[in-house]
Amino acid sequence: MKYLSLFLSLYGLITHQFLQAKPINVLLLDGQNNHNWKATTPVMVDALEKQGHFKVTVATSPPKKSNPSDWEKWNPKFSSFDVTLSNYNGELWPERLQKSLVSYVKSGGAFVVVHAANNAFGKWVEYNEMIGLGGWGGRNENSGPYLFFDNSGKLIRDPRPGRGGSHGPQHEFVVEIRDSKHPITKGMPIKWLHSKDELYDSLRGPAKNVNVLATAFSDKSKKHEPMIMTIKYGKGRVFHTPMGHADYSMKCVGFQDVLRRGTEWAATGKVSIKLSKNFPSESKISSN
């Protein structure tokens, strides 16, 4: 009985370690974007895979103005993956793919939105509910309120008329953590310096079940704009960051840690990935 108990304990430990070591399967969508997806996709794939936590499959859509027959051949199987990451900002998908993504996330799937993916599909109601906030694509006050933090640290939902989406010149900026207890941001410095990037402002959307984890102060809007967010959509989890304009922006250690931890959280509801030892400080950038 003693040896049986020892065997079961060892078996349980080995099984637990095996399950822990199993990489999270990520489906990364690209193929159309007003940004250089051919440069940014490889950076995200490398950031996710290099520590062994993730295995990434890239699904590249047909180019703009493709024949319907080309779209019929593009059939990403969302439910075959633990999480779907969008680096896509282009033409509206066929209805079958729209329904497939909505069903996948609403029934408990995981979705990650990076930078210009929040520009996509301005008129697709369910997509906008999924991502919480977006910019451009015809978004305005009818799309939902403009979310930001005021100088006192209060979250403001501004319904007044205005466009959705704007930014000034690219620059380095400080990211400020607003929820330090969330698994994604836990342990991060309250303020850290991000590499040269576009700082999106005036994002609008339904903003249902949105938790803003971090912001950055925009010199253009004079407001603290959401930079790290989570959204609950049905039974699914969505992670959203407007950061990541270019490959050099994504090489920031802070961005890569946010991407890894946000993707893990979306897929599992937990975060086991530790922060990098060279994570940026408030005054010093760190890049890979």
N, C-alpha and C positions, 0 to 999 in steps of 0.2 A: 504493500500500500504506500509505503514511504517512497519507493522508487517510482511508482506510478504518479504520485503527486509531483515529484521532482520533474519527471518527464513532461507532464502537462504544463508545468510552469515554464519550462524551457521552450516547449512548443509554442505557448502563448506569446512569449517574448520574441521568438524568431518570427512568428507570424505578424506580430505588431510592427516589428522593424521592417519586414518585407512590404507591408501595406503602406507604411510611412514612406518607404523609398520609391514606391510606384509613382512615376511622374504624372502630373496633371496634363491631360490632353487638351490642347488649345487649337481652335480653328481660327485662323487669322484671315480676314477678308480684305482684299484690296483690288486694284485694277482700274478704278476711276477715282480721281481726286484732283482738286485744284492745287494741291501741294505735291511734292516730289515723293510719291509713295515708293518708287523704285529705290530711293535712298533710305527712307525711314523704315520700311518693312524689315530689311536685313538687320538694322540696329535693334529693333524690338525682338526679333527672333533670337539674336545673339544674347540680348539682355535676359530673356526668359530661359533660354536653354543652357547657358554656360555654367550654371550652378547645379544643374541636374534636376531641378524641381519641376520642369515643364518639358513637354514634347509638343512642338508646333507644326501644324500642317497649314500651308498657305493655299487659299482658294482665290485665284485671280479672276475677276469678272471679265466678260467681254468688253472691249473698248467702246467708247461712245459711238452712237449711230450704227451699232451692229444690227444684223438681221435678227428677227425674232427666233429663227432657228438656232442661232448662236446662244441666245439666252436659254433656250430649252435644254441645251447641253450643260449649262451651268446650274448645278443642283447640289449646293452644299448641304450636307446632312447634319444639321445642328444637333440633333439628339444623339449623334454618335460621339459627341465630344463633351468634356466637362465644362467648357467655357468657350464662348465665341467672342473674339476681339475684332472690333471694326476699325479699319484704317481706310474706310471707303467714304467718298463724298462725290456722288455722281448721279446718273440717271435713276429714276424710280425703278425699283425692281418689279418683275412680273408679280401679279397678284398671288400666285401660288407660293412664292418665296416670302412675301409679306406675311401671309397667313401662317406659314411655317415658323418664321422667327417669333411672331407674337405668341403662337401656341407653345413653342419651346420655352420661352422665358416665363410666360404666365403660369405654366405648369410646374415651374421649379428650376428652370434652366438659369444659366449665368451669362451675363453680357458685359463687355468692357468697351467703353467709348473713349477714344483718344483724339484730342484736338479737333481737326476739321470734320471728323465723323459727326460732330454735333452741328455741323452746317447742313448736313444731308437731310433730305426728305421733309422740307418745311411744312408740307401740307398733309403728311401722313400722320393722322391723329394718334394712333397707337404708338408709333415710334417716338413721338414727342412726349407722350406720357411715360414711356420707358426710360428715356434719357433725362427727363426732368426739365432741363434747360437747353436751349440751342441758340444759334445765331445765324443771321442771313437767311437765304431761302424764303424770303417774303415774310419772315417773322416780325411781328409788331405787338402792340398791346392786345390785339385779338388772340394772340398765341398764348397769352398768360402774363403774369406779373414779371417785373424785372427784380431779381433777387440780388441783394448785396448786404454787407455789414456796414453800419455807420461807425463813427469814431468812438462811440461808447461801447461797441461790441455787440450791438443789437442787430438781429437779422431783420431786414426790411423787405417787405413784398410791395413793390411799387406798381400800381395798376395804371398809372398815368400814360397817356399816349407817347409813343416813341418807337424807334426802330429796334430790332433785336439783333445785336452783334456789332461790334466795332473793336478797333485796336489802334494803338499808336505805333511808332517805330519799334522795331525789335530792340530789346535791351535786357540786361540782367535785372532780376528783381527778387525781393525777399518774400518768401512764402511764410505765412503765419498760421500756426496750428490753432484751430478753434475747438477741436474735440480731441484732447490728448489721451482719452481713455479708450477710444476706438482701436480695435486690433491693428488697423492699417497704419495709424499715426502714433500708436503707443511707443514711447521711447525716443521719438524724434525731438530734436531741439525745437523749442517754441517758435523760433525764427531761424530760417536757413536760406542761403543765397542760391538761387537757381541760375543756370547758364542763360546766355542770350536766347530769347524766345519772344513770340508774340504774346502779349498779355491781353487776353480777350476781356472785353467789358460789355455791359448792357445785354447780357444773355437773358432770354425770356423763354417761358414755357409753362406748362400746366403746374410744374413744381409740386406734384403730389408726392408725399412720403420721401421728401428729399432731406438728407442730412449733410450739411456742409461741414466738412472736416477741416478745411484750410482755405485761406484767402490770400490775395496779394493786392496791395494798394496800387491803383491805376492813376498815374499822373494825368491821364487824359480825362477820365470820368470823375476823378477825385473821390472815388469810393473803393471799398475793399471788396474785390471781386472773387467769386468762388473759383477755387483751383483744384480742390479734391472733394468729390462728392460720392455718396452712395444713394441709391434709390431702390425702394422696394416696389416691385411690379408683380402683382398677383402673388404667386408663391416663389417668384424668382428674385435674384439679387443682381443689381446693376452697379458697376463701378464706373465713374466718369471723371476724367481729367481733361480740361481744356489746354493743358500744357503739351508741348511736343510738336512745334511747328516744323522743325527741320532735323536732319540727322545730328547736327552739332548740339541742338537743344536736348535731344534724347540721350546724348552721351553723358549728360549730367548724372552723377551718382545718385543725387536726390531723386531725379525723375525715374531712374531705373529701379531704385528701391520701392518707390511709390507704385510703379507699374507691376513689379513682381508681387508685392504684398496686396495690392488691390485686386490683381488677377486671382491670387490664391484665395482671398476672402470671398470674391464672387463665386468661385467654384466650390468652396467648402464651408464658408461661414466662419472660418477661423484663419489665423495667421501664425505660421510657425517659422517663416523666413526671417532671419535676423537682419538688422540694419548693418550696412557695410561699415567697416572700421574707419573708412575715409569719407563718411557721410559729411556733407558740407556744413559749415557753421554760418552764423549770421553775416560774417564778413569775408568768408573765403569760399570760393567755388571749388568743387571737386568734380573732375571729369574722367571718364574711362577712355 
